[in-house]
């Protein structure tokens, strides 16, 4: 499941009163992330799954469908609230829903029941937060752990849109090759460094992402792989049926003789 938020879409004026003034102010400050859309479009081109853009990339959609997927990839702004970590959030597209603010907050995430093997948060500061004695780092990453995610890829500081897109493309290619998650991310960074030029090779661009939790490989179906698999199964079944028919024919000939 891949989702890319669109911050060009504005709130319908008819429900302006349904949004908190602070939420409206935060949203007005969010910059458009063109590479985030490109990032998810690349995943859509190469892999099987559900991919959401524009108003479909909303809080309502993620809450409704997140539990159905083994891998969740969210490309959007992360909003860190240092004073009240439970209010840190992911900013989805504004779809003018009357019930959801489209800021998916940490306390809401922690109440979900996810079945994902991996959650990738391609957003700013999703692994960073306030240290709470006896409770660890209060962050969006921890909220997803409470929701049942055994493995995450998150960021420790603000990330560059274009660099993140390239690293994520490399990451999924590596994951699809059955490489363990930690090694897949490591190799994705190395691939990025080899191709980066000038200031883009600085660690600030490629090093914020870290892998947390279980590292075992995940299963990702490339486009066409599932189709090929069913063709292979079909051919195999036809071969078995053909073999069975030959055996039955031989038996009949023997009985006649």
LOVOKOL-627955 format. One record per atom (N, C-alpha, C): residue number from 1; chain; x negated, y, z. Coordinates in steps of 0.001 Angstrom, whole numbers, m for minus. Each point is the difference from the previous one (the first is absolute). Layout:
! residues N
{NUM A {X Y Z}} ...
! end
This chain:
! residues 257
{1 A {m851 m1180 0}} {1 A {851 1180 0}} {1 A {m890 1235 0}} {2 A {104 777 m1066}} {2 A {m793 1215 m85}} {2 A {890 1221 m104}} {3 A {m342 1070 728}} {3 A {802 1214 m21}} {3 A {m913 1220 m72}} {4 A {356 952 m868}} {4 A {m744 1247 m133}} {4 A {965 1166 158}} {5 A {m256 870 964}} {5 A {902 1120 278}} {5 A {m198 1123 m1010}} {6 A {1100 714 m270}} {6 A {m9 1142 m909}} {6 A {430 1242 779}} {7 A {m930 940 175}} {7 A {295 1190 803}} {7 A {475 1183 m839}} {8 A {193 m240 m1279}} {8 A {605 1028 m865}} {8 A {1519 28 168}} {9 A {564 m1089 490}} {9 A {1457 m94 165}} {9 A {403 699 1299}} {10 A {896 956 m104}} {10 A {372 825 1141}} {10 A {1335 m439 620}} {11 A {192 408 1223}} {11 A {1220 m305 744}} {11 A {1196 711 m609}} {12 A {1108 m726 m122}} {12 A {1254 583 m479}} {12 A {460 1052 1011}} {13 A {269 1200 m471}} {13 A {380 1109 893}} {13 A {1260 m289 794}} {14 A {852 m903 m491}} {14 A {1270 m287 683}} {14 A {m201 m716 1328}} {15 A {m1164 m657 191}} {15 A {m241 m693 1279}} {15 A {m1219 588 717}} {16 A {m323 1240 m300}} {16 A {m1133 668 633}} {16 A {114 m41 1524}} {17 A {1230 98 480}} {17 A {215 5 1447}} {17 A {m230 m1344 659}} {18 A {m154 m1069 m802}} {18 A {m233 m1340 549}} {18 A {m1475 m235 340}} {19 A {m873 915 m388}} {19 A {m1431 m151 228}} {19 A {m478 979 1073}} {20 A {m901 m471 865}} {20 A {m585 867 1011}} {20 A {m857 1064 m682}} {21 A {m21 1207 531}} {21 A {m840 1062 m592}} {21 A {m1472 m411 m81}} {22 A {m481 m733 1018}} {22 A {m1402 m425 m22}} {22 A {m249 m981 m1153}} {23 A {949 m895 m258}} {23 A {m140 m947 m1111}} {23 A {m15 740 m1336}} {24 A {866 1007 m120}} {24 A {38 772 m1246}} {24 A {m1305 750 m212}} {25 A {m568 514 1085}} {25 A {m1265 733 m102}} {25 A {m1134 m941 m395}} {26 A {m69 m1181 648}} {26 A {m1044 m977 m330}} {26 A {86 m412 m1457}} {27 A {1218 m270 m463}} {27 A {170 m440 m1392}} {27 A {m405 1096 m977}} {28 A {245 1238 349}} {28 A {m374 1109 m894}} {28 A {m1516 116 m155}} {29 A {m744 m582 951}} {29 A {m1463 76 m26}} {29 A {m641 m1196 m708}} {30 A {786 m1002 m354}} {30 A {m549 m1216 m595}} {30 A {m366 213 m1462}} {31 A {m1244 m311 m331}} {31 A {m466 147 m1368}} {31 A {394 m1213 m843}} {32 A {211 231 m1266}} {32 A {309 m1090 m935}} {32 A {m1217 m913 m131}} {33 A {262 m1320 m99}} {33 A {m1067 m996 m99}} {33 A {121 m762 m1329}} {34 A {m455 589 m1097}} {34 A {145 m666 m1302}} {34 A {m729 m1331 m83}} {35 A {m1157 m120 643}} {35 A {m759 m1250 m56}} {35 A {682 m1108 791}} {36 A {815 375 993}} {36 A {730 m1004 774}} {36 A {1017 m707 m892}} {37 A {671 763 m835}} {37 A {939 m600 m946}} {37 A {m743 m886 m998}} {38 A {m1102 511 m514}} {38 A {m815 m769 m939}} {38 A {m464 m1310 649}} {39 A {m343 78 1263}} {39 A {m454 m1169 769}} {39 A {1047 m1104 9}} {40 A {1237 371 296}} {40 A {1073 m987 74}} {40 A {434 m443 m1395}} {41 A {m65 904 m975}} {41 A {313 m384 m1380}} {41 A {m991 m1050 m506}} {42 A {m1257 125 395}} {42 A {m1013 m989 m382}} {42 A {320 m1359 604}} {43 A {424 0 1252}} {43 A {394 m1254 646}} {43 A {1208 m608 m709}} {44 A {928 855 m406}} {44 A {1201 m463 m700}} {44 A {m349 m642 m1336}} {45 A {m1004 546 m674}} {45 A {m411 m530 m1301}} {45 A {m677 m1358 125}} {46 A {m696 m211 1119}} {46 A {m847 m1181 109}} {46 A {577 m1126 860}} {47 A {938 326 906}} {47 A {456 m1007 947}} {47 A {1530 m100 53}} {48 A {462 m1176 402}} {48 A {1431 m225 204}} {48 A {433 680 1301}} {49 A {1235 500 52}} {49 A {487 596 1239}} {49 A {1060 1059 m231}} {50 A {314 729 1069}} {50 A {965 1102 m38}} {50 A {m776 1302 187}} {51 A {226 967 m900}} {51 A {m743 1256 55}} {51 A {972 1168 m78}} {52 A {m148 946 922}} {52 A {956 1097 119}} {52 A {m677 1355 m155}} {53 A {662 882 m766}} {53 A {m489 1352 m238}} {53 A {1165 983 184}} {54 A {m345 1279 88}} {54 A {1005 1066 86}} {54 A {980 m267 1145}} {55 A {1305 195 m204}} {55 A {939 m119 1120}} {55 A {165 m1437 501}} {56 A {m443 m976 m783}} {56 A {67 m1386 471}} {56 A {m1072 m257 1055}} {57 A {m1047 819 m2}} {57 A {m1078 m132 996}} {57 A {380 780 1247}} {58 A {1068 m449 649}} {58 A {576 714 1137}} {58 A {m68 m835 1278}} {59 A {272 659 1103}} {59 A {28 m697 1298}} {59 A {1107 m1042 20}} {60 A {1117 302 m629}} {60 A {1119 m948 m57}} {60 A {m419 m1278 m706}} {61 A {m734 130 m1099}} {61 A {m448 m1166 m764}} {61 A {m964 m851 796}} {62 A {m992 621 633}} {62 A {m1008 m762 737}} {62 A {630 m733 1178}} {63 A {938 638 683}} {63 A {644 m648 1136}} {63 A {855 m1184 m448}} {64 A {614 130 m1146}} {64 A {886 m1043 m509}} {64 A {m760 m1199 m552}} {65 A {m1166 239 m635}} {65 A {m643 m1043 m780}} {65 A {m1354 m488 515}} {66 A {m598 705 944}} {66 A {m1367 m319 424}} {66 A {m163 m1429 500}} {67 A {993 m534 677}} {67 A {m113 m1340 589}} {67 A {2 m1117 m1041}} {68 A {274 353 m1268}} {68 A {91 m1018 m1049}} {68 A {m1333 m281 m694}} {69 A {m1043 780 315}} {69 A {m1234 m85 m774}} {69 A {m1204 m401 844}} {70 A {m931 m723 m655}} {70 A {m1200 m495 677}} {70 A {m1121 1028 15}} {71 A {36 937 m959}} {71 A {m988 1066 m63}} {71 A {745 1317 m187}} {72 A {m321 982 836}} {72 A {637 1318 m82}} {72 A {m1088 1041 m237}} {73 A {160 768 m1064}} {73 A {m978 1033 m348}} {73 A {721 1348 m56}} {74 A {m427 941 847}} {74 A {652 1301 76}} {74 A {m1010 1099 m318}} {75 A {241 717 m1109}} {75 A {m884 1079 m440}} {75 A {718 1325 188}} {76 A {m385 754 1004}} {76 A {719 1228 369}} {76 A {m768 747 1081}} {77 A {553 1094 465}} {77 A {m620 756 1087}} {77 A {283 m669 1341}} {78 A {m1024 m19 844}} {78 A {177 m421 1386}} {78 A {m27 1245 874}} {79 A {926 96 949}} {79 A {87 1177 869}} {79 A {m386 m421 1423}} {80 A {m1119 515 494}} {80 A {m489 m357 1327}} {80 A {507 991 1044}} {81 A {581 m530 1084}} {81 A {424 822 1129}} {81 A {m840 m425 1203}} {82 A {m1058 750 278}} {82 A {m924 m361 1081}} {82 A {638 69 1374}} {83 A {894 957 201}} {83 A {622 176 1317}} {83 A {1055 m1069 260}} {84 A {754 m346 m1052}} {84 A {1060 m1021 157}} {84 A {m187 m1044 m1103}} {85 A {m897 m962 229}} {85 A {m325 m989 m1037}} {85 A {1195 m767 m542}} {86 A {1048 m165 831}} {86 A {1171 m741 m476}} {86 A {733 757 m1107}} {87 A {m328 1290 m170}} {87 A {631 811 m1042}} {87 A {m879 128 m1248}} {88 A {m1189 m608 21}} {88 A {m799 m58 m1226}} {88 A {834 m725 m1048}} {89 A {m181 356 m1273}} {89 A {924 m548 m996}} {89 A {m639 m134 m1370}} {90 A {720 m703 m873}} {90 A {m304 m70 m1425}} {90 A {1070 810 m720}} {91 A {m421 874 m912}} {91 A {939 895 m682}} {91 A {437 m598 m1333}} {92 A {1241 m456 m53}} {92 A {564 m569 m1219}} {92 A {635 1108 m844}} {93 A {468 m360 m1187}} {93 A {676 964 m872}} {93 A {1290 491 662}} {94 A {291 1262 m150}} {94 A {1252 559 518}} {94 A {1144 m373 m941}} {95 A {881 m894 450}} {95 A {1131 m428 m833}} {95 A {1322 609 463}} {96 A {m94 990 930}} {96 A {1179 715 509}} {96 A {995 m930 679}} {97 A {m496 m1054 625}} {97 A {871 m900 753}} {97 A {463 700 1274}} {98 A {1235 m232 367}} {98 A {551 691 1174}} {98 A {m391 m656 1316}} {99 A {m553 m1221 m67}} {99 A {m338 m723 1233}} {99 A {m1503 m84 261}} {100 A {m795 m101 m1062}} {100 A {m1445 m155 156}} {100 A {m732 1293 m355}} {101 A {m1016 337 799}} {101 A {m766 1231 m220}} {101 A {m1069 m168 m1076}} {102 A {m293 m1249 m365}} {102 A {m1078 m351 m921}} {102 A {m1387 264 565}} {103 A {m64 145 1319}} {103 A {m1238 m92 753}} {103 A {135 m1259 863}} {104 A {m663 m1075 m437}} {104 A {114 m1285 698}} {104 A {m965 21 1173}} {105 A {548 204 1190}} {105 A {m835 233 1173}} {105 A {m461 m1300 660}} {106 A {m1100 114 753}} {106 A {m633 m1171 616}} {106 A {962 m783 879}} {107 A {832 696 757}} {107 A {918 m717 900}} {107 A {1058 m775 m787}} {108 A {338 474 m1207}} {108 A {946 m724 m851}} {108 A {m678 m1212 m639}} {109 A {m1229 193 m433}} {109 A {m749 m1097 m618}} {109 A {m176 m1149 977}} {110 A {m335 315 1250}} {110 A {m285 m1033 1003}} {110 A {1214 m875 300}} {111 A {1199 479 m334}} {111 A {1224 m767 272}} {111 A {397 m893 m1178}} {112 A {m741 83 m1108}} {112 A {279 m839 m1158}} {112 A {m438 m1438 263}} {113 A {518 m925 m793}} {113 A {m447 m1393 41}} {113 A {m538 m341 m1386}} {114 A {m1293 218 m180}} {114 A {m629 m217 m1292}} {114 A {m480 m1443 m146}} {115 A {m31 m461 m1240}} {115 A {m519 m1333 m314}} {115 A {m1244 94 m870}} {116 A {m572 1188 m62}} {116 A {m1137 252 m885}} {116 A {m1286 m627 520}} {117 A {m800 m554 m915}} {117 A {m1340 m482 324}} {117 A {m1001 1145 m6}} {118 A {332 1070 m731}} {118 A {m904 1143 m110}} {118 A {798 1276 m235}} {119 A {m354 1051 741}} {119 A {566 1338 m221}} {119 A {m1153 926 m331}} {120 A {91 678 m1143}} {120 A {m1032 947 m426}} {120 A {599 1400 57}} {121 A {m598 848 831}} {121 A {477 1371 146}} {121 A {m988 928 m698}} {122 A {277 285 m1253}} {122 A {m852 881 m792}} {122 A {431 1435 268}} {123 A {m340 452 1205}} {123 A {425 1319 469}} {123 A {m1019 495 1015}} {124 A {129 1250 410}} {124 A {m976 606 904}} {124 A {194 m422 1459}} {125 A {m1110 m301 655}} {125 A {m57 m180 1454}} {125 A {980 m1033 551}} {126 A {258 m1051 m758}} {126 A {969 m1002 452}} {126 A {m569 m938 1066}} {127 A {m1335 m21 131}} {127 A {m608 m817 1041}} {127 A {m558 819 1139}} {128 A {183 1310 m89}} {128 A {m541 913 1012}} {128 A {1115 409 955}} {129 A {m357 231 1260}} {129 A {1017 425 948}} {129 A {m585 268 1371}} {130 A {869 225 931}} {130 A {m387 316 1373}} {130 A {m282 m1272 784}} {131 A {m1125 1 743}} {131 A {m317 m1156 837}} {131 A {836 46 1264}} {132 A {700 m1101 264}} {132 A {808 m120 1208}} {132 A {m610 m1075 885}} {133 A {m366 354 1197}} {133 A {m659 m936 907}} {133 A {869 m1232 241}} {134 A {m591 m1163 m251}} {134 A {729 m1257 181}} {134 A {917 m342 m1150}} {135 A {46 872 m1009}} {135 A {927 m226 m1113}} {135 A {m665 154 m1361}} {136 A {m1255 461 m23}} {136 A {m723 138 m1256}} {136 A {345 1266 m759}} {137 A {m243 m38 m1309}} {137 A {226 1164 m861}} {137 A {1455 48 m455}} {138 A {671 1083 356}} {138 A {1393 189 m411}} {138 A {7 566 m1414}} {139 A {314 m845 m977}} {139 A {m69 419 m1398}} {139 A {1109 m666 m794}} {140 A {119 387 m1267}} {140 A {949 m664 m887}} {140 A {m380 m1463 m185}} {141 A {m1303 m279 m7}} {141 A {m460 m1386 m129}} {141 A {538 m853 1142}} {142 A {m57 516 1204}} {142 A {498 m767 1144}} {142 A {1506 m225 m112}} {143 A {718 975 m533}} {143 A {1446 m158 m167}} {143 A {305 m1163 m930}} {144 A {m777 m137 m1073}} {144 A {203 m1121 m928}} {144 A {m375 m1330 646}} {145 A {m976 10 883}} {145 A {m346 m1225 721}} {145 A {1150 m427 903}} {146 A {601 965 679}} {146 A {1171 m297 834}} {146 A {1134 m582 m856}} {147 A {73 437 m1251}} {147 A {1058 m468 m908}} {147 A {m290 m1390 m554}} {148 A {m1188 m526 289}} {148 A {m311 m1374 m398}} {148 A {m1027 m147 m1102}} {149 A {m606 1093 m458}} {149 A {m1006 m92 m1061}} {149 A {m1312 m523 583}} {150 A {m504 m1160 m472}} {150 A {m1226 m570 562}} {150 A {m1271 615 m575}} {151 A {129 758 m1093}} {151 A {m1175 578 m646}} {151 A {365 1317 m670}} {152 A {m887 984 148}} {152 A {253 1315 m594}} {152 A {m1273 562 m617}} {153 A {187 847 m991}} {153 A {m1078 840 m512}} {153 A {469 1437 180}} {154 A {m754 762 796}} {154 A {419 1345 402}} {154 A {m1184 965 m125}} {155 A {278 1275 230}} {155 A {m1046 1021 m116}} {155 A {m261 663 1351}} {156 A {m1241 475 177}} {156 A {m396 628 1259}} {156 A {m8 1523 m72}} {157 A {74 558 m1201}} {157 A {84 1446 m156}} {157 A {710 328 m1316}} {158 A {68 1272 m324}} {158 A {683 409 m1225}} {158 A {m740 m543 m1214}} {159 A {763 m537 m944}} {159 A {m609 m669 m1148}} {159 A {223 812 m1277}} {160 A {m890 m232 m961}} {160 A {108 634 m1310}} {160 A {938 m811 m880}} {161 A {930 664 m640}} {161 A {1026 m658 m800}} {161 A {m600 m862 m1116}} {162 A {m900 576 m779}} {162 A {m580 m694 m1148}} {162 A {m905 m1151 436}} {163 A {m829 223 1001}} {163 A {m901 m1048 486}} {163 A {793 m1171 572}} {164 A {1055 303 746}} {164 A {838 m1052 585}} {164 A {615 m870 m1089}} {165 A {467 643 m1073}} {165 A {620 m734 m1100}} {165 A {m970 m997 m621}} {166 A {m1249 409 m210}} {166 A {m998 m886 m606}} {166 A {m366 m1154 934}} {167 A {m156 312 1290}} {167 A {m348 m1041 973}} {167 A {1120 m1021 109}} {168 A {1245 462 m4}} {168 A {1132 m912 125}} {168 A {129 m909 m1223}} {169 A {m281 531 m1173}} {169 A {28 m837 m1207}} {169 A {m1027 m1122 122}} {170 A {m1212 357 428}} {170 A {m1049 m1001 195}} {170 A {400 m1009 1076}} {171 A {602 508 1070}} {171 A {404 m864 1110}} {171 A {935 m1111 m457}} {172 A {1036 378 m751}} {172 A {995 m1001 m402}} {172 A {m550 m979 m1030}} {173 A {m910 451 m836}} {173 A {m647 m928 m923}} {173 A {m771 m1056 786}} {174 A {m668 438 1066}} {174 A {m757 m924 840}} {174 A {924 m934 781}} {175 A {1087 536 527}} {175 A {955 m833 741}} {175 A {602 m1063 m913}} {176 A {286 386 m1240}} {176 A {581 m940 m959}} {176 A {m972 m1116 m367}} {177 A {m1289 243 220}} {177 A {m1019 m1027 m240}} {177 A {m221 m877 1236}} {178 A {916 116 958}} {178 A {m7 m830 1208}} {178 A {m1182 300 925}} {179 A {m469 1227 m18}} {179 A {m1079 425 895}} {179 A {613 433 1335}} {180 A {m603 m371 1146}} {180 A {518 434 1303}} {180 A {167 1515 61}} {181 A {964 460 773}} {181 A {374 1419 0}} {181 A {m1171 929 332}} {182 A {m789 m346 1026}} {182 A {m1109 872 381}} {182 A {m1056 78 m1104}} {183 A {m307 m1134 m601}} {183 A {m971 m26 m1092}} {183 A {554 697 m1245}} {184 A {1307 m147 m226}} {184 A {632 645 m1155}} {184 A {m118 1512 102}} {185 A {205 544 1212}} {185 A {m122 1444 205}} {185 A {m1454 434 m117}} {186 A {m900 m778 582}} {186 A {m1427 322 m88}} {186 A {m456 78 m1460}} {187 A {368 m1000 m779}} {187 A {m398 m29 m1407}} {187 A {668 1124 m796}} {188 A {1238 351 385}} {188 A {699 1101 m675}} {188 A {m755 1314 200}} {189 A {m539 205 1195}} {189 A {m773 1206 286}} {189 A {m1310 6 m788}} {190 A {m656 m1158 m47}} {190 A {m1259 m104 m739}} {190 A {224 277 m1485}} {191 A {1100 m554 m544}} {191 A {334 251 m1403}} {191 A {226 1492 m247}} {192 A {688 649 953}} {192 A {252 1436 m124}} {192 A {m1306 791 1}} {193 A {m910 m329 922}} {193 A {m1274 714 123}} {193 A {m808 m114 m1287}} {194 A {3 m1191 m584}} {194 A {m761 m219 m1236}} {194 A {502 854 m1154}} {195 A {1295 294 m1}} {195 A {604 753 m1101}} {195 A {114 1490 283}} {196 A {m88 389 1278}} {196 A {176 1408 378}} {196 A {m1188 849 m438}} {197 A {293 1269 m294}} {197 A {m1051 917 m425}} {197 A {m2 1244 880}} {198 A {m1198 500 280}} {198 A {m131 1233 769}} {198 A {561 m115 1404}} {199 A {696 1035 403}} {199 A {539 82 1359}} {199 A {1016 m1098 289}} {200 A {615 m546 m1049}} {200 A {1016 m1049 188}} {200 A {m565 m1256 637}} {201 A {m1337 m153 m21}} {201 A {m629 m1170 610}} {201 A {m245 186 1489}} {202 A {304 1170 532}} {202 A {m208 275 1431}} {202 A {892 m917 843}} {203 A {m517 m494 1146}} {203 A {786 m903 860}} {203 A {1372 537 419}} {204 A {135 1324 23}} {204 A {1296 571 381}} {204 A {1105 m458 m932}} {205 A {m343 m357 m1243}} {205 A {994 m391 m996}} {205 A {357 m1488 72}} {206 A {m976 m855 331}} {206 A {246 m1442 m91}} {206 A {40 m735 1333}} {207 A {m505 618 1069}} {207 A {m127 m746 1256}} {207 A {1160 95 990}} {208 A {1021 845 m197}} {208 A {1052 100 1031}} {208 A {835 m1263 171}} {209 A {107 m835 m1035}} {209 A {873 m1170 94}} {209 A {m681 m1154 736}} {210 A {738 m607 903}} {210 A {m477 m1159 748}} {210 A {1071 m1090 m20}} {211 A {m446 m1217 229}} {211 A {934 m1132 77}} {211 A {136 m414 1462}} {212 A {1220 m240 437}} {212 A {274 m395 1379}} {212 A {773 m1325 8}} {213 A {m277 m843 975}} {213 A {759 m1237 161}} {213 A {m574 m1165 m773}} {214 A {860 m936 m367}} {214 A {m425 m1226 m664}} {214 A {m585 284 m1377}} {215 A {m1037 m760 m336}} {215 A {m729 259 m1246}} {215 A {230 m1047 m1087}} {216 A {731 m1063 294}} {216 A {148 m1071 m988}} {216 A {650 521 m1286}} {217 A {m310 m631 m1132}} {217 A {522 465 m1296}} {217 A {1527 m18 m53}} {218 A {554 825 m878}} {218 A {1445 22 m239}} {218 A {246 m418 m1445}} {219 A {1201 m466 m249}} {219 A {352 m446 m1351}} {219 A {733 1110 m737}} {220 A {m578 441 m1123}} {220 A {612 1039 m824}} {220 A {146 m530 m1424}} {221 A {1199 124 m568}} {221 A {242 m484 m1360}} {221 A {m213 1115 m1009}} {222 A {m970 m205 m895}} {222 A {m183 943 m1104}} {222 A {1149 m151 m994}} {223 A {266 1039 m764}} {223 A {1050 m47 m1011}} {223 A {m286 m1139 m981}} {224 A {1006 m835 m228}} {224 A {m152 m1104 m929}} {224 A {m435 m1294 644}} {225 A {m595 74 1210}} {225 A {m470 m1220 652}} {225 A {1159 m905 391}} {226 A {1064 598 545}} {226 A {1140 m805 428}} {226 A {696 m627 m1213}} {227 A {56 765 m1118}} {227 A {605 m514 m1230}} {227 A {m803 m1193 m515}} {228 A {m1332 181 2}} {228 A {m874 m1080 m435}} {228 A {116 m1224 879}} {229 A {183 246 1310}} {229 A {138 m1116 933}} {229 A {1235 m818 m317}} {230 A {1121 690 m259}} {230 A {1240 m726 m303}} {230 A {m107 m744 m1335}} {231 A {m705 589 m961}} {231 A {m218 m702 m1264}} {231 A {m791 m1278 246}} {232 A {m1050 129 845}} {232 A {m817 m1163 324}} {232 A {801 m1086 692}} {233 A {862 412 932}} {233 A {844 m965 701}} {233 A {953 m671 m979}} {234 A {568 809 m915}} {234 A {920 m546 m993}} {234 A {m668 m1022 m898}} {235 A {m1221 331 m455}} {235 A {m740 m930 m851}} {235 A {m308 m1287 764}} {236 A {m357 174 1271}} {236 A {m294 m1170 827}} {236 A {1206 m897 168}} {237 A {1175 621 226}} {237 A {1238 m789 152}} {237 A {350 m719 m1299}} {238 A {m167 720 m1132}} {238 A {278 m630 m1287}} {238 A {m929 m1192 m236}} {239 A {m1260 158 390}} {239 A {m960 m1093 m162}} {239 A {399 m1204 841}} {240 A {459 277 1243}} {240 A {425 m1084 881}} {240 A {1226 m709 m559}} {241 A {967 807 m491}} {241 A {1214 m586 m565}} {241 A {m319 m816 m1242}} {242 A {m933 565 m835}} {242 A {m400 m724 m1200}} {242 A {m676 m1313 341}} {243 A {m861 30 1017}} {243 A {m675 m1220 431}} {243 A {980 m1030 517}} {244 A {993 470 756}} {244 A {1010 m905 543}} {244 A {818 m642 m1125}} {245 A {297 801 m1051}} {245 A {764 m524 m1138}} {245 A {m772 m1092 m729}} {246 A {m1318 214 m166}} {246 A {m840 m988 m668}} {246 A {m22 m1308 789}} {247 A {m129 133 1314}} {247 A {m32 m1198 862}} {247 A {1308 m778 m101}} {248 A {1136 742 29}} {248 A {1304 m663 m94}} {248 A {155 m703 m1350}} {249 A {m453 655 m1081}} {249 A {93 m595 m1345}} {249 A {m814 m1277 m82}} {250 A {m1181 m12 583}} {250 A {m846 m1184 m31}} {250 A {655 m1152 770}} {251 A {602 346 1123}} {251 A {670 m1031 794}} {251 A {1152 m627 m773}} {252 A {749 829 m716}} {252 A {1133 m508 m785}} {252 A {m480 m919 m1100}} {253 A {m1104 385 m651}} {253 A {m550 m851 m1062}} {253 A {m425 m1361 530}} {254 A {m590 13 1215}} {254 A {m406 m1258 606}} {254 A {1195 m876 339}} {255 A {1083 675 493}} {255 A {1199 m761 361}} {255 A {621 m634 m1239}} {256 A {m19 747 m1128}} {256 A {559 m542 m1242}} {256 A {m831 m1196 m493}} {257 A {m1300 168 104}} {257 A {m886 m1101 m447}} {257 A {183 m1217 888}} 
! end
